[in-house]
Amino acid sequence: MNLRRTVLLALLCSTLLSMAAVPWAPSLYLGNSGYWPKRVAVTITNRSSTPVIGEPLGLALPGLAGARVESLRVTRADGVELLFELLDARKLSKRTGSLASDDRLLVPVECPAGSAATLLVYAGNAEAWAVPDFLSSKWVGRVLDPDRAGLGVTVGPVERFQIRPPSGLRIRQGRDWRNRAEVRVRHFDEQANSTALVRVNLRQALARLPGVGLDSEARVASSDGTDLASYMLGQGSVLLFPARLPAGSEELFQIPETIGWAGTRRKSESNRARSIF
């Protein structure tokens, strides 16, 4: 029996109390369903009376040496991702390979006068694709000298976050389960278990099942095959279901092709969420 399988990714995100007291980023640009297990926090202290607004700063990150250059990502403390440039020891742009201890990461800094700001540099996602955009070359020649600009720069130790792998998936048997989507749910919190609604966009999975429309219905089962309550939203491409995950863990859920998927919902039901059980 041929089995068509689509793997989707969903995230349960809550506060992670890390060394830098900044939540771990559960998803960054072009992660390709992987996650970032390492990061360093960079604290910039502006001791001057002049605010720094988007000026580039050069950073050495020996703690991340050896990481794939393609996996590097930079965010502010609030999670907003920033463009960056990476230069090797010859001051040439570096786009592939491994990060060396003498490479320099150029990142734009925003820091009010007499204040401090935190940047986070993530690395280590083996599945990540290379980013297509970098800090414009016009900024490269304006790299700040921290001493002359009155800045203090502190690069913290390497922080690590390891997601515990999921338990084995017991695939449901039967005609309705021949084709299915597997939903991978990660809980980025090392402190507590979590119960929450998972929101999954099924458009990718439905596109791989010929004859199944976007107004389809679906069922959900846990990794051990237990049926779960679920709710369809809008035109049926978004599914909600409850999930309980231990702290810092990952679980798999399965959504089958069912006979009900081929049907058309009544117009009176198409614009509201409803239980399919």
C-alpha positions in Angstrom: 0.0 0.0 0.0 1.4 3.3 -1.0 1.4 5.9 1.8 1.5 9.6 1.1 2.8 11.5 4.1 3.2 15.2 4.7 5.1 16.5 7.8 3.9 19.8 9.2 5.4 21.8 12.0 3.6 23.6 14.9 4.9 25.2 18.0 3.9 25.5 21.6 5.7 28.6 22.8 5.8 29.9 26.3 8.4 31.7 28.4 11.8 30.2 28.7 13.9 31.3 31.6 17.3 31.2 30.1 20.5 32.7 31.4 19.7 35.9 29.5 16.1 35.9 30.7 15.0 36.1 27.0 12.6 33.5 25.6 14.2 31.1 23.1 13.2 31.8 19.5 11.0 28.8 18.5 11.1 29.7 14.8 13.5 31.8 12.7 13.8 32.6 9.0 14.2 29.6 6.7 14.5 27.1 9.5 13.2 24.3 7.3 11.4 22.5 10.2 14.6 22.5 12.3 15.4 24.5 15.4 18.4 26.4 16.8 20.1 24.6 19.7 22.7 27.2 20.5 22.9 31.0 20.9 25.0 33.7 22.5 23.6 36.9 24.0 25.5 40.1 23.2 24.9 43.1 25.5 25.7 46.6 24.3 25.9 49.4 26.8 25.8 52.9 25.6 27.7 55.1 28.0 27.6 58.2 25.8 25.0 60.9 25.6 24.3 60.1 21.9 21.9 57.3 20.9 23.1 54.7 18.4 20.6 54.2 15.7 21.2 51.3 13.3 25.0 51.6 13.2 26.9 48.4 12.5 29.1 46.7 15.1 31.7 44.0 14.6 31.5 41.0 16.8 33.9 38.0 17.4 32.0 34.9 18.4 34.6 32.2 19.3 32.1 30.3 21.3 30.1 29.5 18.1 33.2 28.6 16.1 32.5 25.5 13.9 28.8 26.3 13.4 27.5 26.3 9.8 27.5 29.8 8.5 24.2 29.1 6.8 22.6 28.6 10.2 23.5 32.0 11.7 20.6 34.2 12.7 20.5 37.5 14.7 17.6 38.8 16.6 16.8 41.6 19.0 15.7 40.7 22.5 12.1 41.1 21.3 12.6 38.4 18.7 12.8 40.7 15.6 15.4 39.3 13.2 18.1 41.6 11.8 20.2 41.6 8.7 23.9 41.0 9.2 27.1 40.5 7.3 29.9 38.0 8.0 33.5 38.8 7.1 36.4 36.4 7.2 39.9 37.2 8.4 40.6 38.9 5.0 37.5 41.0 5.4 35.7 39.2 2.6 32.1 38.3 2.7 31.6 34.7 3.9 28.4 32.9 2.9 29.2 29.1 3.4 31.4 26.8 5.5 32.0 26.9 9.2 32.2 29.9 11.4 35.9 30.6 12.4 37.0 32.2 15.7 38.5 35.2 13.8 35.4 35.8 11.6 33.5 39.1 12.3 29.8 39.3 12.4 28.5 42.8 11.6 25.1 43.6 13.1 23.2 46.9 13.3 22.8 48.3 16.8 20.0 50.4 18.3 20.8 51.6 21.7 19.5 54.8 23.5 22.0 57.0 25.3 22.8 55.9 28.8 21.0 52.6 28.2 21.7 49.0 27.2 20.4 46.6 24.5 20.7 42.9 23.9 21.2 41.0 20.6 21.0 37.2 20.3 23.0 35.2 17.8 21.6 31.8 17.0 23.5 28.9 15.4 23.5 25.1 15.0 20.2 24.4 13.1 21.4 21.6 10.7 18.3 21.9 8.6 18.4 25.7 8.1 18.7 27.2 4.6 21.0 30.1 3.9 19.5 33.5 4.2 19.3 35.4 0.9 19.7 39.0 2.2 22.5 40.6 4.1 23.4 43.9 5.6 24.0 46.4 2.7 27.6 47.0 1.7 27.2 50.7 2.3 27.1 50.0 6.1 30.2 47.8 6.1 32.5 50.8 5.9 30.8 52.4 8.9 31.6 49.8 11.5 31.6 51.4 15.0 34.7 51.5 17.1 33.2 50.6 20.5 35.7 52.7 22.5 35.3 55.8 20.4 31.6 55.5 20.4 31.4 55.0 24.1 30.0 51.5 23.9 30.6 48.5 26.1 30.2 45.2 24.4 29.9 41.9 26.3 29.5 38.6 24.6 27.9 36.0 26.9 28.6 32.3 27.2 27.0 29.8 24.8 23.5 28.9 25.8 22.1 25.6 24.8 18.6 24.3 24.3 17.9 20.6 23.5 14.4 19.4 22.6 13.7 15.9 23.8 12.8 13.6 20.8 9.2 12.5 20.4 7.9 9.1 21.4 7.4 6.5 18.7 4.4 7.1 16.4 1.8 4.3 16.3 0.3 4.7 12.9 -3.4 4.2 12.8 -4.6 1.5 10.5 -7.5 1.5 8.1 -8.6 3.1 4.8 -9.0 6.6 6.3 -5.4 6.6 7.4 -3.6 5.5 4.2 -2.7 9.1 3.5 -1.9 11.3 6.4 -0.2 14.4 7.6 2.1 14.2 10.6 2.2 17.3 12.8 5.4 17.9 14.8 4.7 20.1 17.9 7.6 21.5 19.9 7.3 23.0 23.4 10.0 25.7 23.9 9.9 25.8 27.7 12.2 24.0 30.1 10.3 24.9 33.2 6.8 23.4 33.0 4.4 21.1 31.1 2.0 22.8 28.8 -1.6 22.2 27.6 -2.7 24.5 24.8 -4.5 24.6 21.4 -2.2 23.8 18.5 -3.0 25.8 15.3 -2.0 24.0 12.0 -2.4 25.3 8.5 -3.3 22.2 6.4 -3.0 23.9 3.0 0.3 22.1 2.2 -1.1 18.7 3.2 -4.4 19.2 1.3 -2.5 20.2 -1.8 -0.9 16.8 -2.0 -4.2 14.9 -1.8 -5.9 15.1 -5.2 -9.6 15.7 -5.0 -9.6 17.0 -1.5 -10.8 20.5 -1.2 -9.9 23.3 1.2 -13.3 23.0 2.8 -12.4 19.5 4.0 -12.9 18.0 7.4 -10.3 16.2 9.3 -9.6 14.1 12.4 -6.6 14.1 14.7 -4.9 11.4 16.7 -2.0 11.5 19.2 1.2 9.6 18.7 -0.3 6.5 20.4 -3.3 6.6 18.1 -5.8 8.1 20.5 -8.5 10.3 18.8 -8.4 13.9 19.9 -11.1 16.6 19.7 -10.4 19.0 16.9 -11.9 22.1 15.3 -11.8 23.5 11.7 -11.7 27.3 11.1 -12.8 29.4 8.2 -12.7 27.5 4.9 -11.1 24.4 6.4 -7.4 25.0 5.9 -6.8 25.7 9.5 -7.2 23.1 12.2 -7.1 23.4 16.0 -6.6 20.6 18.5 -5.4 20.3 22.1 -2.0 19.1 23.0 -0.2 18.4 26.2 3.6 18.4 26.1 6.3 17.9 28.8 8.7 20.8 29.2 11.3 21.1 26.4 9.8 18.3 24.3 8.5 17.4 20.9 5.5 15.2 20.0 4.0 13.9 16.8 0.3 14.0 15.9 -1.4 12.4 12.9 -4.2 13.8 10.7 -5.7 11.3 8.2 -7.5 11.5 4.9 -11.0 10.6 5.8 -14.1 9.9 3.8 -15.6 13.1 5.3 -12.8 15.1 3.6 -14.3 14.6 0.2 -17.6 16.2 1.2 -18.6 19.8 1.1 -19.7 21.5 4.3 -22.9 23.4 4.3 -22.6 27.2 3.8 -24.1 27.9 7.2 -21.2 26.1 8.8 -18.3 27.3 6.5 -17.5 30.5 8.4 -17.4 29.3 12.0 -15.3 26.8 13.9 -17.0 23.6 14.8 -16.1 20.2 16.3 -15.9 17.4 13.9 -16.8 14.8 16.5 
